[in-house]
């Protein structure tokens, strides 16, 4: 699959999560032929429609009324992580973990010098995010979710993520802006911000790709 393909190449599975995202795209007058990058950048509007469907404020066309189960919400967010990855790299550079390896995370990403893990959650981090990944900086973990609880991201908690091998955690900008200054300014081992706007996920990946040598075309985890 080429880099930044139509989003239909990801939203093809016969699941409620795919149907909901497709329906939300239709409401927003976006076609499935749009690129992954375009859909990822419209994530805030899609998320709002899905949240309104969840609480019964609206019913998305062709979908059963909410509320949505935790499994469905989790799958929706996994799809957006996959859309973000697919917008900047072809599918030979990342793959979902097999069922018996999902204690590690959701996606393995080819990187230099070793690899990276993307761990997706729904709206809450709890302890599940902290214990995902391999716990080592050499194979860093990237958190990705629609986190909505600012109390889960104190400065001390963020430092715990660093000790557990995380180098970045992506969340909606509205949550990020509500955090304390101390938490927002925690930096990872590479001097980059730990907590980041979820819409900048593809941009950050692209910026960290190697341009030459053994890291060419790969995510350089020391720069991410």
C-alpha positions as CSV (number, residue, x, y, z in Angstrom):
1,X,0.0,0.0,0.0
2,X,1.5,3.4,-0.9
3,X,2.1,6.3,1.5
4,X,-1.0,8.4,2.3
5,X,-3.6,6.2,0.4
6,X,-7.3,6.8,0.3
7,X,-8.8,6.2,3.8
8,X,-11.0,3.4,2.3
9,X,-7.9,1.2,2.4
10,X,-8.1,1.3,6.2
11,X,-11.8,1.6,6.8
12,X,-12.7,-1.5,4.9
13,X,-13.4,-4.0,7.7
14,X,-16.8,-5.1,8.6
15,X,-17.0,-3.6,12.1
16,X,-19.2,-1.1,13.9
17,X,-16.2,1.1,14.4
18,X,-15.6,1.4,10.6
19,X,-19.2,2.0,9.9
20,X,-19.4,4.8,12.4
21,X,-16.3,6.6,11.1
22,X,-17.6,6.2,7.5
23,X,-21.0,7.6,8.5
24,X,-19.3,10.6,10.3
25,X,-17.3,11.3,7.2
26,X,-20.4,11.3,5.1
27,X,-22.1,13.8,7.5
28,X,-19.1,16.0,7.0
29,X,-19.2,15.6,3.2
30,X,-15.9,13.7,3.1
31,X,-15.6,10.8,0.7
32,X,-13.8,7.6,1.4
33,X,-11.5,8.5,-1.5
34,X,-9.9,11.2,0.6
35,X,-6.4,10.7,1.8
36,X,-5.5,9.4,5.2
37,X,-3.8,12.7,6.0
38,X,-6.9,14.7,5.2
39,X,-9.1,12.5,7.4
40,X,-6.6,12.5,10.3
41,X,-6.6,16.3,10.2
42,X,-10.4,16.3,10.5
43,X,-10.3,14.1,13.5
44,X,-11.7,16.7,15.9
45,X,-14.9,17.1,13.9
46,X,-15.3,13.3,13.5
47,X,-14.7,12.8,17.2
48,X,-17.4,15.3,18.1
49,X,-19.9,13.6,15.9
50,X,-19.0,10.2,17.5
51,X,-19.3,11.6,21.0
52,X,-22.7,13.1,20.1
53,X,-23.8,9.7,18.8
54,X,-22.6,8.1,21.9
55,X,-24.6,10.3,24.3
56,X,-27.7,10.1,22.0
57,X,-27.6,13.7,20.9
58,X,-27.6,12.5,17.3
59,X,-27.9,9.2,15.5
60,X,-25.3,8.8,12.7
61,X,-27.0,7.6,9.4
62,X,-27.0,3.8,9.0
63,X,-25.8,3.1,12.5
64,X,-27.5,1.8,15.6
65,X,-28.1,4.4,18.4
66,X,-25.5,4.8,21.1
67,X,-24.0,4.4,23.6
68,X,-20.9,2.8,22.2
69,X,-19.1,0.0,24.0
70,X,-15.5,0.3,25.2
71,X,-14.4,-2.2,22.5
72,X,-15.9,-0.1,19.7
73,X,-14.4,3.1,21.0
74,X,-11.0,1.4,21.3
75,X,-11.2,0.2,17.8
76,X,-12.2,3.6,16.5
77,X,-9.1,5.1,18.1
78,X,-6.9,2.3,16.7
79,X,-8.2,3.1,13.3
80,X,-7.1,6.8,13.7
81,X,-3.7,5.7,14.8
82,X,-3.5,3.5,11.7
83,X,-4.7,6.4,9.6
84,X,-2.0,8.6,11.0
85,X,0.7,6.0,10.4
86,X,-0.6,5.4,6.9
87,X,-0.5,9.0,6.0
88,X,3.3,9.1,6.3
89,X,4.6,5.5,5.7
90,X,3.6,2.5,3.7
91,X,2.2,-0.5,5.4
92,X,5.4,-2.4,5.2
93,X,6.8,-0.1,7.9
94,X,4.1,-0.8,10.5
95,X,1.8,-3.7,11.5
96,X,-0.7,-4.5,14.2
97,X,0.5,-6.8,17.0
98,X,-1.0,-10.4,17.0
99,X,-3.6,-11.1,19.6
100,X,-1.1,-12.9,21.9
101,X,1.3,-9.9,21.7
102,X,-1.3,-7.1,22.3
103,X,-0.1,-6.7,25.9
104,X,2.8,-4.8,24.3
105,X,0.6,-2.4,22.3
106,X,-1.4,-2.1,19.1
107,X,1.2,-1.4,16.4
108,X,4.9,-2.1,15.9
109,X,6.7,0.5,13.8
110,X,9.9,-0.1,11.9
111,X,12.4,2.4,13.3
112,X,16.1,3.1,13.8
113,X,18.0,1.8,15.6
114,X,15.4,-0.8,16.7
115,X,11.6,-0.3,16.7
116,X,8.8,1.7,18.3
117,X,5.4,0.7,19.8
118,X,2.1,2.5,19.4
119,X,-0.2,1.9,22.3
120,X,-3.8,3.0,21.8
121,X,-6.4,3.6,24.6
122,X,-9.9,5.2,24.6
123,X,-10.6,8.2,26.9
124,X,-8.8,7.1,30.0
125,X,-5.2,6.2,30.6
126,X,-5.6,4.5,34.0
127,X,-2.8,1.9,34.6
128,X,-3.3,0.2,31.3
129,X,-1.3,2.8,29.3
130,X,1.5,2.9,31.8
131,X,2.1,-0.8,31.7
132,X,2.0,-1.2,27.9
133,X,5.1,-1.2,25.8
134,X,8.3,-2.9,26.6
135,X,9.4,-0.5,29.3
136,X,12.8,0.4,27.7
137,X,13.8,3.6,26.0
138,X,15.6,1.7,23.2
139,X,12.1,0.5,21.9
140,X,10.0,3.6,22.9
141,X,6.3,3.5,23.4
142,X,4.0,6.1,21.8
143,X,0.7,6.6,23.5
144,X,-2.3,7.6,21.4
145,X,-5.9,8.2,22.6
146,X,-8.7,10.7,23.0
147,X,-7.8,11.3,26.6
148,X,-10.3,13.6,28.4
149,X,-9.2,13.4,32.1
150,X,-6.5,16.0,32.9
151,X,-6.0,14.5,36.4
152,X,-4.3,11.6,34.8
153,X,-1.4,13.7,33.5
154,X,0.3,15.4,36.4
155,X,4.0,16.2,36.2
156,X,4.8,13.3,38.5
157,X,2.7,10.9,36.4
158,X,4.4,12.1,33.2
159,X,7.8,11.4,34.7
160,X,6.5,7.9,35.5
161,X,5.8,7.4,31.8
162,X,9.4,8.4,30.9
163,X,10.7,5.7,33.3
164,X,8.4,3.2,31.6
165,X,9.9,3.8,28.2
166,X,7.4,6.3,26.7
167,X,8.7,9.1,24.5
168,X,5.4,10.7,23.5
169,X,1.7,10.6,24.4
170,X,-0.8,12.1,21.9
171,X,-4.2,13.5,23.0
172,X,-6.8,16.0,21.8
173,X,-5.6,19.6,21.9
174,X,-8.5,20.6,24.2
175,X,-7.2,18.2,26.8
176,X,-3.6,19.2,26.3
177,X,-4.4,22.9,26.8
178,X,-6.2,22.1,30.1
179,X,-3.1,20.5,31.7
180,X,-0.8,22.3,34.0
181,X,2.2,24.1,32.6
182,X,4.5,21.7,34.5
183,X,3.0,18.7,32.8
184,X,2.9,20.2,29.4
185,X,6.6,21.0,29.5
186,X,7.9,17.6,30.5
187,X,10.4,16.5,27.9
188,X,11.5,13.0,26.9
189,X,15.0,11.6,26.7
190,X,15.5,13.3,23.3
191,X,14.6,16.8,24.6
192,X,11.2,16.7,22.9
193,X,7.8,17.3,24.6
194,X,6.3,14.2,26.0
195,X,2.6,15.3,25.7
196,X,1.5,16.3,22.2
197,X,-1.5,17.4,20.1
198,X,-2.9,14.3,18.4
199,X,-3.3,16.1,15.1
200,X,0.5,16.5,14.9
201,X,1.1,12.8,15.1
202,X,1.8,12.4,11.3
203,X,3.8,15.6,11.2
204,X,6.0,14.5,14.1
205,X,6.6,11.1,12.5
206,X,7.5,12.7,9.1
207,X,9.9,15.2,10.8
208,X,11.8,12.3,12.4
209,X,12.4,10.2,9.3
210,X,16.1,9.5,8.4
211,X,17.3,11.1,5.2
212,X,20.4,9.0,4.6
213,X,22.4,6.0,5.8
214,X,21.0,3.1,7.7
215,X,18.1,5.2,9.1
216,X,16.9,6.4,5.6
217,X,13.1,6.2,5.4
218,X,12.8,5.0,9.0
219,X,11.5,6.7,12.1
220,X,14.6,7.8,14.1
221,X,13.5,7.3,17.7
222,X,16.4,9.4,19.0
223,X,14.8,12.4,17.2
224,X,11.1,11.7,18.0
